[in-house]
Amino acid sequence: MTGTVPASTDWTANPGSTRSAATESAHLRPSHASPARYLGCRHVARPGVARRLPEDSSSEARLLASMAATAAANASAVIRLLLWQPRRVPGAISPDLLLDQRLDALAAQFAPLPGVLVAFSGGVDSGVVLAAAVRTLGADRVVAATAVSPSLPASERGLAAGFVASLGVRHELPRTDELSREGYRANAGDRCAFCKSELVDVLTPLAARLGIADVVTGTNADDLRAGFRPGIRAAAERGAWAPLARAGMTKDDVRAAARRWGLPLADKPAAACLASRIAYGVPVSAAGLARVESAEAGLRAALVGAGLVVRDLRVRDLGADVARVEVDAGLVADLDARPELIAAVAGFRRVEVDPRGFRSGSMNELLPDPVRYR
């Protein structure tokens, strides 16, 4: 690809698929990235030189000797810390690098590319990937693609569009149809693999039509260590890659970079797809996704109306017409004490409040055999 990408096309009005039929992947298992191991550095200290004290000041001598021994031990520990270096793993970026160095490593991922398509979900991870690509390549060589489907809340789509526009980047809005995949609808522990397969199977031909060879995602280094990410391997198997993970950038690094660059996403709460609210084993449907979206919007509005500030909120569909609400831990008591707030969660026969508060990935706790999907 040379020059700029072609003019943008908004595909949200096209309910049909824009790709040829893709082979559904079955029994996909995510890659298991072992945490890096580090070797300490041997420290050889220079022999210290002690000042000899007069023998008649034995009390003072003992005190000063004790102080000197303590200082020497502390100095030795500090020196060992300063000299400690992680073992270098070929092809990887050491996780002890400073943010500046990690951002340089991130930029280096993009520098050789004539152009790139970023799978932009609207979150801070893929937002930093998008911003880094623009800073390195320029806006005319970068395309953002946000998949439109029932699993993406409408509010997220609007926020994503505003962010992309602020960067001056072309924004594609292709439709994905993960609900057409049996593995996704069945909602076993590997559901995310079918979702990511659908996403990359849509974005790869889109990128090709734009003359772009590289499709990248917002997976970060922490995601690789999480141990339960079935979608990561599915995306990698289809050729998408993760600049943040390659640069060794953790979630904290991502948010720090977003703040440094003044991105409005810096403190945006995590917003996983709506299917993540549905308990494994409960079939996923368009109606079920819409019910969860509506219930969350209703509860959030009720909390705001009551003067309660909420950051993280989930309505989990447990099946059998039962919902479980997770909010910031500090708001649990308020929900318990005010039934009118719970009444705002419409569409379910029974609504429970999780006393532990919000926990990312809490549905994984209900899997009888999570190791099977790693």
Secondary structure, DSSP 8 states (H G I E B T S, - for coil): --S--------TT--S-SS-------S---------------------------TT-HHHHHHHHHHHHHHHHHHHHHHHHHH------TT---TTS-HHHHHHHHHHHHTT-S-EEEE--SSHHHHHHHHHHHHHH-GGGEEEE--BSTTS-HHHHHHHHHHHHHHT-EEE--B--GGGSHHHHHT-TTHHHHHHHHHHHHHHHHHHHTT---EE----HHHHHSS--HHHHHHHHTT-B-HHHHTT--HHHHHHHHHHTT-TTTT------GGGGB-TTS---HHHHHHHHHHHHHHHHHHHHTT---S-EEEEEEETTEEEEEE-GGGHHHHHH-HHHHTTS-S-SEEEE-TT---TTGGGGG-S-GGGG-
